[in-house]
Amino acid sequence: MERTEITAKIDHLKSLGREKVSAVRPRIAEGLTRANWALRSNPAKWAGIAAGAGFALGLGGRILRRRARTHRVPQLVIIESAC
């Protein structure tokens, strides 16, 4: 392959990539607009979801911390073996 053929293929792939990105951008913007509208339309619902998630994370952390305190792992393990 010559260098010009390789650069032509690379240029073709770049243009294909640009076309795909330009085709997807409007859909992404539309999805973000819908998400912003959903957040603003019912703030109490989202506040409740955030509070529930915070409670669940806090409770999970407390459970894990208690398990770590009660289930002690030995600091030093000696394994003997005979060949």
HTML snippet that shows the backbone in 3Dmol.js (N, CA, C, O; Angstrom):
<script src="https://3Dmol.org/build/3Dmol-min.js"></script>
<div id="view" style="width:600px;height:400px;position:relative"></div>
<script>
const pdb = `
ATOM      1  N   MET A   1       0.837  -1.180   0.000  1.00  0.00           N
ATOM      2  CA  MET A   1       0.000   0.000   0.000  1.00  0.00           C
ATOM      3  C   MET A   1       0.882   1.243   0.000  1.00  0.00           C
ATOM      4  O   MET A   1       1.905   1.311   0.681  1.00  0.00           O
ATOM      5  N   GLU A   2       0.463   2.188  -0.762  1.00  0.00           N
ATOM      6  CA  GLU A   2       1.196   3.434  -0.769  1.00  0.00           C
ATOM      7  C   GLU A   2       0.676   4.332   0.338  1.00  0.00           C
ATOM      8  O   GLU A   2      -0.407   4.128   0.888  1.00  0.00           O
ATOM      9  N   ARG A   3       1.474   5.317   0.638  1.00  0.00           N
ATOM     10  CA  ARG A   3       1.113   6.253   1.698  1.00  0.00           C
ATOM     11  C   ARG A   3      -0.151   7.038   1.334  1.00  0.00           C
ATOM     12  O   ARG A   3      -0.966   7.327   2.210  1.00  0.00           O
ATOM     13  N   THR A   4      -0.323   7.380   0.076  1.00  0.00           N
ATOM     14  CA  THR A   4      -1.502   8.147  -0.334  1.00  0.00           C
ATOM     15  C   THR A   4      -2.780   7.338  -0.152  1.00  0.00           C
ATOM     16  O   THR A   4      -3.818   7.902   0.195  1.00  0.00           O
ATOM     17  N   GLU A   5      -2.725   6.031  -0.378  1.00  0.00           N
ATOM     18  CA  GLU A   5      -3.899   5.191  -0.170  1.00  0.00           C
ATOM     19  C   GLU A   5      -4.275   5.150   1.305  1.00  0.00           C
ATOM     20  O   GLU A   5      -5.451   5.201   1.662  1.00  0.00           O
ATOM     21  N   ILE A   6      -3.261   5.058   2.151  1.00  0.00           N
ATOM     22  CA  ILE A   6      -3.518   5.015   3.598  1.00  0.00           C
ATOM     23  C   ILE A   6      -4.128   6.329   4.067  1.00  0.00           C
ATOM     24  O   ILE A   6      -5.104   6.337   4.818  1.00  0.00           O
ATOM     25  N   THR A   7      -3.545   7.443   3.618  1.00  0.00           N
ATOM     26  CA  THR A   7      -4.098   8.735   4.039  1.00  0.00           C
ATOM     27  C   THR A   7      -5.514   8.933   3.494  1.00  0.00           C
ATOM     28  O   THR A   7      -6.350   9.539   4.164  1.00  0.00           O
ATOM     29  N   ALA A   8      -5.792   8.432   2.295  1.00  0.00           N
ATOM     30  CA  ALA A   8      -7.148   8.544   1.744  1.00  0.00           C
ATOM     31  C   ALA A   8      -8.133   7.748   2.595  1.00  0.00           C
ATOM     32  O   ALA A   8      -9.239   8.215   2.867  1.00  0.00           O
ATOM     33  N   LYS A   9      -7.733   6.547   3.017  1.00  0.00           N
ATOM     34  CA  LYS A   9      -8.614   5.741   3.877  1.00  0.00           C
ATOM     35  C   LYS A   9      -8.840   6.426   5.221  1.00  0.00           C
ATOM     36  O   LYS A   9      -9.951   6.426   5.751  1.00  0.00           O
ATOM     37  N   ILE A  10      -7.769   7.010   5.766  1.00  0.00           N
ATOM     38  CA  ILE A  10      -7.893   7.704   7.061  1.00  0.00           C
ATOM     39  C   ILE A  10      -8.831   8.895   6.923  1.00  0.00           C
ATOM     40  O   ILE A  10      -9.678   9.120   7.786  1.00  0.00           O
ATOM     41  N   ASP A  11      -8.687   9.656   5.849  1.00  0.00           N
ATOM     42  CA  ASP A  11      -9.569  10.799   5.626  1.00  0.00           C
ATOM     43  C   ASP A  11     -11.025  10.358   5.476  1.00  0.00           C
ATOM     44  O   ASP A  11     -11.938  11.013   5.979  1.00  0.00           O
ATOM     45  N   HIS A  12     -11.226   9.246   4.782  1.00  0.00           N
ATOM     46  CA  HIS A  12     -12.578   8.711   4.616  1.00  0.00           C
ATOM     47  C   HIS A  12     -13.168   8.308   5.970  1.00  0.00           C
ATOM     48  O   HIS A  12     -14.333   8.596   6.246  1.00  0.00           O
ATOM     49  N   LEU A  13     -12.374   7.647   6.813  1.00  0.00           N
ATOM     50  CA  LEU A  13     -12.854   7.241   8.135  1.00  0.00           C
ATOM     51  C   LEU A  13     -13.147   8.459   9.007  1.00  0.00           C
ATOM     52  O   LEU A  13     -14.115   8.457   9.768  1.00  0.00           O
ATOM     53  N   LYS A  14     -12.317   9.501   8.903  1.00  0.00           N
ATOM     54  CA  LYS A  14     -12.568  10.718   9.671  1.00  0.00           C
ATOM     55  C   LYS A  14     -13.897  11.348   9.270  1.00  0.00           C
ATOM     56  O   LYS A  14     -14.674  11.775  10.124  1.00  0.00           O
ATOM     57  N   SER A  15     -14.154  11.402   7.960  1.00  0.00           N
ATOM     58  CA  SER A  15     -15.409  12.005   7.513  1.00  0.00           C
ATOM     59  C   SER A  15     -16.610  11.168   7.957  1.00  0.00           C
ATOM     60  O   SER A  15     -17.652  11.721   8.309  1.00  0.00           O
ATOM     61  N   LEU A  16     -16.472   9.845   7.944  1.00  0.00           N
ATOM     62  CA  LEU A  16     -17.558   8.994   8.441  1.00  0.00           C
ATOM     63  C   LEU A  16     -17.822   9.248   9.917  1.00  0.00           C
ATOM     64  O   LEU A  16     -18.973   9.316  10.348  1.00  0.00           O
ATOM     65  N   GLY A  17     -16.748   9.387  10.688  1.00  0.00           N
ATOM     66  CA  GLY A  17     -16.889   9.665  12.118  1.00  0.00           C
ATOM     67  C   GLY A  17     -17.588  10.987  12.371  1.00  0.00           C
ATOM     68  O   GLY A  17     -18.448  11.083  13.247  1.00  0.00           O
ATOM     69  N   ARG A  18     -17.215  12.028  11.589  1.00  0.00           N
ATOM     70  CA  ARG A  18     -17.856  13.331  11.744  1.00  0.00           C
ATOM     71  C   ARG A  18     -19.344  13.250  11.414  1.00  0.00           C
ATOM     72  O   ARG A  18     -20.165  13.861  12.099  1.00  0.00           O
ATOM     73  N   GLU A  19     -19.696  12.503  10.372  1.00  0.00           N
ATOM     74  CA  GLU A  19     -21.102  12.352  10.004  1.00  0.00           C
ATOM     75  C   GLU A  19     -21.895  11.667  11.110  1.00  0.00           C
ATOM     76  O   GLU A  19     -23.011  12.080  11.425  1.00  0.00           O
ATOM     77  N   LYS A  20     -21.324  10.629  11.694  1.00  0.00           N
ATOM     78  CA  LYS A  20     -22.021   9.899  12.764  1.00  0.00           C
ATOM     79  C   LYS A  20     -22.226  10.798  13.980  1.00  0.00           C
ATOM     80  O   LYS A  20     -23.302  10.809  14.578  1.00  0.00           O
ATOM     81  N   VAL A  21     -21.183  11.555  14.344  1.00  0.00           N
ATOM     82  CA  VAL A  21     -21.286  12.442  15.508  1.00  0.00           C
ATOM     83  C   VAL A  21     -22.334  13.509  15.264  1.00  0.00           C
ATOM     84  O   VAL A  21     -23.134  13.805  16.152  1.00  0.00           O
ATOM     85  N   SER A  22     -22.343  14.094  14.065  1.00  0.00           N
ATOM     86  CA  SER A  22     -23.328  15.146  13.782  1.00  0.00           C
ATOM     87  C   SER A  22     -24.746  14.582  13.745  1.00  0.00           C
ATOM     88  O   SER A  22     -25.703  15.312  14.005  1.00  0.00           O
ATOM     89  N   ALA A  23     -24.896  13.305  13.430  1.00  0.00           N
ATOM     90  CA  ALA A  23     -26.223  12.700  13.431  1.00  0.00           C
ATOM     91  C   ALA A  23     -26.711  12.411  14.847  1.00  0.00           C
ATOM     92  O   ALA A  23     -27.917  12.428  15.097  1.00  0.00           O
ATOM     93  N   VAL A  24     -25.804  12.149  15.767  1.00  0.00           N
ATOM     94  CA  VAL A  24     -26.177  11.769  17.131  1.00  0.00           C
ATOM     95  C   VAL A  24     -26.363  12.995  18.031  1.00  0.00           C
ATOM     96  O   VAL A  24     -27.145  12.939  18.981  1.00  0.00           O
ATOM     97  N   ARG A  25     -25.673  14.080  17.758  1.00  0.00           N
ATOM     98  CA  ARG A  25     -25.721  15.261  18.627  1.00  0.00           C
ATOM     99  C   ARG A  25     -27.123  15.774  18.916  1.00  0.00           C
ATOM    100  O   ARG A  25     -27.433  16.034  20.079  1.00  0.00           O
ATOM    101  N   PRO A  26     -27.987  15.933  17.918  1.00  0.00           N
ATOM    102  CA  PRO A  26     -29.339  16.440  18.231  1.00  0.00           C
ATOM    103  C   PRO A  26     -30.124  15.522  19.172  1.00  0.00           C
ATOM    104  O   PRO A  26     -30.861  16.000  20.034  1.00  0.00           O
ATOM    105  N   ARG A  27     -29.968  14.214  19.008  1.00  0.00           N
ATOM    106  CA  ARG A  27     -30.678  13.285  19.892  1.00  0.00           C
ATOM    107  C   ARG A  27     -30.177  13.392  21.325  1.00  0.00           C
ATOM    108  O   ARG A  27     -30.967  13.302  22.265  1.00  0.00           O
ATOM    109  N   ILE A  28     -28.876  13.582  21.502  1.00  0.00           N
ATOM    110  CA  ILE A  28     -28.326  13.737  22.849  1.00  0.00           C
ATOM    111  C   ILE A  28     -28.859  15.014  23.486  1.00  0.00           C
ATOM    112  O   ILE A  28     -29.258  15.013  24.651  1.00  0.00           O
ATOM    113  N   ALA A  29     -28.866  16.107  22.718  1.00  0.00           N
ATOM    114  CA  ALA A  29     -29.377  17.380  23.241  1.00  0.00           C
ATOM    115  C   ALA A  29     -30.844  17.252  23.628  1.00  0.00           C
ATOM    116  O   ALA A  29     -31.258  17.785  24.658  1.00  0.00           O
ATOM    117  N   GLU A  30     -31.640  16.551  22.814  1.00  0.00           N
ATOM    118  CA  GLU A  30     -33.053  16.353  23.118  1.00  0.00           C
ATOM    119  C   GLU A  30     -33.234  15.551  24.407  1.00  0.00           C
ATOM    120  O   GLU A  30     -34.103  15.864  25.221  1.00  0.00           O
ATOM    121  N   GLY A  31     -32.411  14.517  24.590  1.00  0.00           N
ATOM    122  CA  GLY A  31     -32.497  13.710  25.806  1.00  0.00           C
ATOM    123  C   GLY A  31     -32.144  14.516  27.036  1.00  0.00           C
ATOM    124  O   GLY A  31     -32.779  14.359  28.079  1.00  0.00           O
ATOM    125  N   LEU A  32     -31.134  15.384  26.938  1.00  0.00           N
ATOM    126  CA  LEU A  32     -30.768  16.222  28.080  1.00  0.00           C
ATOM    127  C   LEU A  32     -31.862  17.219  28.409  1.00  0.00           C
ATOM    128  O   LEU A  32     -32.128  17.489  29.580  1.00  0.00           O
ATOM    129  N   THR A  33     -32.500  17.767  27.381  1.00  0.00           N
ATOM    130  CA  THR A  33     -33.603  18.699  27.611  1.00  0.00           C
ATOM    131  C   THR A  33     -34.746  17.994  28.327  1.00  0.00           C
ATOM    132  O   THR A  33     -35.337  18.546  29.255  1.00  0.00           O
ATOM    133  N   ARG A  34     -35.055  16.779  27.899  1.00  0.00           N
ATOM    134  CA  ARG A  34     -36.119  16.008  28.554  1.00  0.00           C
ATOM    135  C   ARG A  34     -35.758  15.712  30.009  1.00  0.00           C
ATOM    136  O   ARG A  34     -36.617  15.775  30.889  1.00  0.00           O
ATOM    137  N   ALA A  35     -34.485  15.390  30.262  1.00  0.00           N
ATOM    138  CA  ALA A  35     -34.060  15.083  31.633  1.00  0.00           C
ATOM    139  C   ALA A  35     -34.161  16.331  32.513  1.00  0.00           C
ATOM    140  O   ALA A  35     -34.608  16.245  33.656  1.00  0.00           O
ATOM    141  N   ASN A  36     -33.753  17.477  31.994  1.00  0.00           N
ATOM    142  CA  ASN A  36     -33.870  18.717  32.772  1.00  0.00           C
ATOM    143  C   ASN A  36     -35.324  19.031  33.068  1.00  0.00           C
ATOM    144  O   ASN A  36     -35.648  19.461  34.175  1.00  0.00           O
ATOM    145  N   TRP A  37     -36.214  18.825  32.091  1.00  0.00           N
ATOM    146  CA  TRP A  37     -37.628  19.076  32.301  1.00  0.00           C
ATOM    147  C   TRP A  37     -38.176  18.153  33.385  1.00  0.00           C
ATOM    148  O   TRP A  37     -38.968  18.580  34.225  1.00  0.00           O
ATOM    149  N   ALA A  38     -37.758  16.892  33.368  1.00  0.00           N
ATOM    150  CA  ALA A  38     -38.251  15.933  34.356  1.00  0.00           C
ATOM    151  C   ALA A  38     -37.778  16.322  35.759  1.00  0.00           C
ATOM    152  O   ALA A  38     -38.518  16.163  36.730  1.00  0.00           O
ATOM    153  N   LEU A  39     -36.560  16.826  35.865  1.00  0.00           N
ATOM    154  CA  LEU A  39     -36.056  17.239  37.177  1.00  0.00           C
ATOM    155  C   LEU A  39     -36.804  18.463  37.696  1.00  0.00           C
ATOM    156  O   LEU A  39     -37.064  18.569  38.895  1.00  0.00           O
ATOM    157  N   ARG A  40     -37.149  19.375  36.812  1.00  0.00           N
ATOM    158  CA  ARG A  40     -37.814  20.603  37.244  1.00  0.00           C
ATOM    159  C   ARG A  40     -39.314  20.418  37.426  1.00  0.00           C
ATOM    160  O   ARG A  40     -39.939  21.179  38.164  1.00  0.00           O
ATOM    161  N   SER A  41     -39.898  19.433  36.776  1.00  0.00           N
ATOM    162  CA  SER A  41     -41.348  19.287  36.819  1.00  0.00           C
ATOM    163  C   SER A  41     -41.843  18.758  38.157  1.00  0.00           C
ATOM    164  O   SER A  41     -42.942  19.114  38.580  1.00  0.00           O
ATOM    165  N   ASN A  42     -41.072  17.926  38.829  1.00  0.00           N
ATOM    166  CA  ASN A  42     -41.527  17.341  40.085  1.00  0.00           C
ATOM    167  C   ASN A  42     -40.351  17.282  41.068  1.00  0.00           C
ATOM    168  O   ASN A  42     -39.784  16.211  41.288  1.00  0.00           O
ATOM    169  N   PRO A  43     -39.983  18.417  41.655  1.00  0.00           N
ATOM    170  CA  PRO A  43     -38.807  18.429  42.521  1.00  0.00           C
ATOM    171  C   PRO A  43     -38.973  17.617  43.802  1.00  0.00           C
ATOM    172  O   PRO A  43     -37.991  17.099  44.331  1.00  0.00           O
ATOM    173  N   ALA A  44     -40.190  17.500  44.304  1.00  0.00           N
ATOM    174  CA  ALA A  44     -40.400  16.740  45.540  1.00  0.00           C
ATOM    175  C   ALA A  44     -40.071  15.267  45.325  1.00  0.00           C
ATOM    176  O   ALA A  44     -39.501  14.616  46.200  1.00  0.00           O
ATOM    177  N   LYS A  45     -40.431  14.751  44.163  1.00  0.00           N
ATOM    178  CA  LYS A  45     -40.125  13.349  43.866  1.00  0.00           C
ATOM    179  C   LYS A  45     -38.619  13.119  43.867  1.00  0.00           C
ATOM    180  O   LYS A  45     -38.130  12.148  44.446  1.00  0.00           O
ATOM    181  N   TRP A  46     -37.885  14.027  43.209  1.00  0.00           N
ATOM    182  CA  TRP A  46     -36.432  13.856  43.127  1.00  0.00           C
ATOM    183  C   TRP A  46     -35.773  14.083  44.485  1.00  0.00           C
ATOM    184  O   TRP A  46     -34.762  13.451  44.791  1.00  0.00           O
ATOM    185  N   ALA A  47     -36.327  14.969  45.297  1.00  0.00           N
ATOM    186  CA  ALA A  47     -35.796  15.159  46.650  1.00  0.00           C
ATOM    187  C   ALA A  47     -35.999  13.889  47.471  1.00  0.00           C
ATOM    188  O   ALA A  47     -35.123  13.501  48.244  1.00  0.00           O
ATOM    189  N   GLY A  48     -37.146  13.248  47.307  1.00  0.00           N
ATOM    190  CA  GLY A  48     -37.400  11.988  48.015  1.00  0.00           C
ATOM    191  C   GLY A  48     -36.468  10.889  47.562  1.00  0.00           C
ATOM    192  O   GLY A  48     -35.984  10.104  48.378  1.00  0.00           O
ATOM    193  N   ILE A  49     -36.212  10.826  46.263  1.00  0.00           N
ATOM    194  CA  ILE A  49     -35.284   9.815  45.751  1.00  0.00           C
ATOM    195  C   ILE A  49     -33.884  10.057  46.300  1.00  0.00           C
ATOM    196  O   ILE A  49     -33.196   9.114  46.692  1.00  0.00           O
ATOM    197  N   ALA A  50     -33.458  11.331  46.328  1.00  0.00           N
ATOM    198  CA  ALA A  50     -32.125  11.653  46.850  1.00  0.00           C
ATOM    199  C   ALA A  50     -32.032  11.319  48.342  1.00  0.00           C
ATOM    200  O   ALA A  50     -31.020  10.789  48.800  1.00  0.00           O
ATOM    201  N   ALA A  51     -33.084  11.631  49.094  1.00  0.00           N
ATOM    202  CA  ALA A  51     -33.083  11.323  50.529  1.00  0.00           C
ATOM    203  C   ALA A  51     -33.027   9.821  50.757  1.00  0.00           C
ATOM    204  O   ALA A  51     -32.295   9.347  51.626  1.00  0.00           O
ATOM    205  N   GLY A  52     -33.802   9.068  49.974  1.00  0.00           N
ATOM    206  CA  GLY A  52     -33.789   7.608  50.114  1.00  0.00           C
ATOM    207  C   GLY A  52     -32.433   7.020  49.766  1.00  0.00           C
ATOM    208  O   GLY A  52     -31.960   6.097  50.428  1.00  0.00           O
ATOM    209  N   ALA A  53     -31.812   7.555  48.726  1.00  0.00           N
ATOM    210  CA  ALA A  53     -30.491   7.052  48.346  1.00  0.00           C
ATOM    211  C   ALA A  53     -29.462   7.365  49.430  1.00  0.00           C
ATOM    212  O   ALA A  53     -28.616   6.529  49.747  1.00  0.00           O
ATOM    213  N   GLY A  54     -29.536   8.564  49.993  1.00  0.00           N
ATOM    214  CA  GLY A  54     -28.623   8.923  51.081  1.00  0.00           C
ATOM    215  C   GLY A  54     -28.824   8.034  52.299  1.00  0.00           C
ATOM    216  O   GLY A  54     -27.856   7.612  52.930  1.00  0.00           O
ATOM    217  N   PHE A  55     -30.079   7.750  52.629  1.00  0.00           N
ATOM    218  CA  PHE A  55     -30.374   6.870  53.759  1.00  0.00           C
ATOM    219  C   PHE A  55     -29.821   5.471  53.508  1.00  0.00           C
ATOM    220  O   PHE A  55     -29.218   4.864  54.394  1.00  0.00           O
ATOM    221  N   ALA A  56     -30.031   4.965  52.293  1.00  0.00           N
ATOM    222  CA  ALA A  56     -29.554   3.613  51.969  1.00  0.00           C
ATOM    223  C   ALA A  56     -28.031   3.538  52.025  1.00  0.00           C
ATOM    224  O   ALA A  56     -27.476   2.565  52.537  1.00  0.00           O
ATOM    225  N   LEU A  57     -27.356   4.557  51.505  1.00  0.00           N
ATOM    226  CA  LEU A  57     -25.893   4.554  51.566  1.00  0.00           C
ATOM    227  C   LEU A  57     -25.394   4.642  53.005  1.00  0.00           C
ATOM    228  O   LEU A  57     -24.442   3.956  53.378  1.00  0.00           O
ATOM    229  N   GLY A  58     -26.031   5.481  53.806  1.00  0.00           N
ATOM    230  CA  GLY A  58     -25.632   5.604  55.206  1.00  0.00           C
ATOM    231  C   GLY A  58     -25.838   4.312  55.976  1.00  0.00           C
ATOM    232  O   GLY A  58     -24.973   3.897  56.747  1.00  0.00           O
ATOM    233  N   LEU A  59     -26.984   3.675  55.766  1.00  0.00           N
ATOM    234  CA  LEU A  59     -27.275   2.413  56.443  1.00  0.00           C
ATOM    235  C   LEU A  59     -26.317   1.323  55.993  1.00  0.00           C
ATOM    236  O   LEU A  59     -25.831   0.537  56.806  1.00  0.00           O
ATOM    237  N   GLY A  60     -26.046   1.281  54.682  1.00  0.00           N
ATOM    238  CA  GLY A  60     -25.093   0.289  54.172  1.00  0.00           C
ATOM    239  C   GLY A  60     -23.700   0.493  54.748  1.00  0.00           C
ATOM    240  O   GLY A  60     -23.028  -0.476  55.099  1.00  0.00           O
ATOM    241  N   GLY A  61     -23.262   1.739  54.849  1.00  0.00           N
ATOM    242  CA  GLY A  61     -21.959   2.028  55.451  1.00  0.00           C
ATOM    243  C   GLY A  61     -21.898   1.629  56.906  1.00  0.00           C
ATOM    244  O   GLY A  61     -20.889   1.104  57.375  1.00  0.00           O
ATOM    245  N   ARG A  62     -22.991   1.881  57.626  1.00  0.00           N
ATOM    246  CA  ARG A  62     -23.034   1.502  59.045  1.00  0.00           C
ATOM    247  C   ARG A  62     -22.954  -0.016  59.211  1.00  0.00           C
ATOM    248  O   ARG A  62     -22.247  -0.516  60.086  1.00  0.00           O
ATOM    249  N   ILE A  63     -23.684  -0.742  58.362  1.00  0.00           N
ATOM    250  CA  ILE A  63     -23.653  -2.209  58.424  1.00  0.00           C
ATOM    251  C   ILE A  63     -22.260  -2.731  58.118  1.00  0.00           C
ATOM    252  O   ILE A  63     -21.753  -3.608  58.816  1.00  0.00           O
ATOM    253  N   LEU A  64     -21.640  -2.192  57.072  1.00  0.00           N
ATOM    254  CA  LEU A  64     -20.288  -2.644  56.712  1.00  0.00           C
ATOM    255  C   LEU A  64     -19.270  -2.322  57.803  1.00  0.00           C
ATOM    256  O   LEU A  64     -18.382  -3.126  58.086  1.00  0.00           O
ATOM    257  N   ARG A  65     -19.401  -1.157  58.408  1.00  0.00           N
ATOM    258  CA  ARG A  65     -18.467  -0.787  59.486  1.00  0.00           C
ATOM    259  C   ARG A  65     -18.628  -1.719  60.680  1.00  0.00           C
ATOM    260  O   ARG A  65     -17.638  -2.137  61.279  1.00  0.00           O
ATOM    261  N   ARG A  66     -19.871  -2.045  61.030  1.00  0.00           N
ATOM    262  CA  ARG A  66     -20.105  -2.955  62.157  1.00  0.00           C
ATOM    263  C   ARG A  66     -19.565  -4.350  61.852  1.00  0.00           C
ATOM    264  O   ARG A  66     -18.965  -4.992  62.714  1.00  0.00           O
ATOM    265  N   ARG A  67     -19.784  -4.819  60.611  1.00  0.00           N
ATOM    266  CA  ARG A  67     -19.241  -6.137  60.229  1.00  0.00           C
ATOM    267  C   ARG A  67     -17.728  -6.155  60.318  1.00  0.00           C
ATOM    268  O   ARG A  67     -17.137  -7.139  60.763  1.00  0.00           O
ATOM    269  N   ALA A  68     -17.097  -5.064  59.894  1.00  0.00           N
ATOM    270  CA  ALA A  68     -15.640  -5.006  59.937  1.00  0.00           C
ATOM    271  C   ALA A  68     -15.141  -5.050  61.381  1.00  0.00           C
ATOM    272  O   ALA A  68     -14.097  -5.641  61.657  1.00  0.00           O
ATOM    273  N   ARG A  69     -15.881  -4.428  62.306  1.00  0.00           N
ATOM    274  CA  ARG A  69     -15.459  -4.458  63.714  1.00  0.00           C
ATOM    275  C   ARG A  69     -15.657  -5.813  64.356  1.00  0.00           C
ATOM    276  O   ARG A  69     -14.830  -6.240  65.161  1.00  0.00           O
ATOM    277  N   THR A  70     -16.743  -6.504  64.016  1.00  0.00           N
ATOM    278  CA  THR A  70     -17.043  -7.768  64.680  1.00  0.00           C
ATOM    279  C   THR A  70     -16.353  -8.960  64.037  1.00  0.00           C
ATOM    280  O   THR A  70     -16.113  -9.960  64.714  1.00  0.00           O
ATOM    281  N   HIS A  71     -16.034  -8.889  62.781  1.00  0.00           N
ATOM    282  CA  HIS A  71     -15.369  -9.997  62.083  1.00  0.00           C
ATOM    283  C   HIS A  71     -13.898  -9.654  61.891  1.00  0.00           C
ATOM    284  O   HIS A  71     -13.473  -9.244  60.811  1.00  0.00           O
ATOM    285  N   ARG A  72     -13.147  -9.828  62.944  1.00  0.00           N
ATOM    286  CA  ARG A  72     -11.727  -9.494  62.875  1.00  0.00           C
ATOM    287  C   ARG A  72     -10.973 -10.501  62.027  1.00  0.00           C
ATOM    288  O   ARG A  72     -11.198 -11.708  62.118  1.00  0.00           O
ATOM    289  N   VAL A  73     -10.094  -9.995  61.217  1.00  0.00           N
ATOM    290  CA  VAL A  73      -9.221 -10.830  60.399  1.00  0.00           C
ATOM    291  C   VAL A  73      -7.855 -10.842  61.077  1.00  0.00           C
ATOM    292  O   VAL A  73      -7.364  -9.784  61.472  1.00  0.00           O
ATOM    293  N   PRO A  74      -7.236 -11.994  61.219  1.00  0.00           N
ATOM    294  CA  PRO A  74      -5.936 -12.029  61.874  1.00  0.00           C
ATOM    295  C   PRO A  74      -4.912 -11.200  61.113  1.00  0.00           C
ATOM    296  O   PRO A  74      -4.902 -11.166  59.883  1.00  0.00           O
ATOM    297  N   GLN A  75      -4.053 -10.535  61.874  1.00  0.00           N
ATOM    298  CA  GLN A  75      -3.045  -9.674  61.277  1.00  0.00           C
ATOM    299  C   GLN A  75      -1.901 -10.476  60.664  1.00  0.00           C
ATOM    300  O   GLN A  75      -1.300 -10.073  59.668  1.00  0.00           O
ATOM    301  N   LEU A  76      -1.612 -11.636  61.290  1.00  0.00           N
ATOM    302  CA  LEU A  76      -0.479 -12.439  60.838  1.00  0.00           C
ATOM    303  C   LEU A  76      -0.937 -13.879  60.715  1.00  0.00           C
ATOM    304  O   LEU A  76      -1.507 -14.441  61.651  1.00  0.00           O
ATOM    305  N   VAL A  77      -0.691 -14.459  59.586  1.00  0.00           N
ATOM    306  CA  VAL A  77      -1.050 -15.855  59.361  1.00  0.00           C
ATOM    307  C   VAL A  77       0.228 -16.614  59.046  1.00  0.00           C
ATOM    308  O   VAL A  77       0.976 -16.254  58.137  1.00  0.00           O
ATOM    309  N   ILE A  78       0.467 -17.674  59.816  1.00  0.00           N
ATOM    310  CA  ILE A  78       1.653 -18.499  59.592  1.00  0.00           C
ATOM    311  C   ILE A  78       1.198 -19.824  59.000  1.00  0.00           C
ATOM    312  O   ILE A  78       0.365 -20.527  59.572  1.00  0.00           O
ATOM    313  N   ILE A  79       1.746 -20.140  57.878  1.00  0.00           N
ATOM    314  CA  ILE A  79       1.400 -21.399  57.198  1.00  0.00           C
ATOM    315  C   ILE A  79       2.653 -22.252  57.163  1.00  0.00           C
ATOM    316  O   ILE A  79       3.671 -21.854  56.597  1.00  0.00           O
ATOM    317  N   GLU A  80       2.573 -23.431  57.772  1.00  0.00           N
ATOM    318  CA  GLU A  80       3.709 -24.359  57.739  1.00  0.00           C
ATOM    319  C   GLU A  80       3.443 -25.408  56.689  1.00  0.00           C
ATOM    320  O   GLU A  80       2.309 -25.841  56.482  1.00  0.00           O
ATOM    321  N   SER A  81       4.495 -25.800  56.042  1.00  0.00           N
ATOM    322  CA  SER A  81       4.342 -26.857  55.061  1.00  0.00           C
ATOM    323  C   SER A  81       5.592 -27.714  55.074  1.00  0.00           C
ATOM    324  O   SER A  81       6.695 -27.238  55.344  1.00  0.00           O
ATOM    325  N   ALA A  82       5.397 -28.969  54.780  1.00  0.00           N
ATOM    326  CA  ALA A  82       6.522 -29.894  54.704  1.00  0.00           C
ATOM    327  C   ALA A  82       6.587 -30.455  53.302  1.00  0.00           C
ATOM    328  O   ALA A  82       5.579 -30.877  52.735  1.00  0.00           O
ATOM    329  N   CYS A  83       7.766 -30.454  52.760  1.00  0.00           N
ATOM    330  CA  CYS A  83       7.925 -30.967  51.390  1.00  0.00           C
ATOM    331  C   CYS A  83       8.261 -32.445  51.395  1.00  0.00           C
ATOM    332  O   CYS A  83       8.429 -33.043  50.332  1.00  0.00           O
TER     333      CYS A  83
END
`;
const viewer = $3Dmol.createViewer("view");
viewer.addModel(pdb, "pdb");
viewer.setStyle({}, {cartoon: {color: "spectrum"}});
viewer.zoomTo();
viewer.render();
</script>
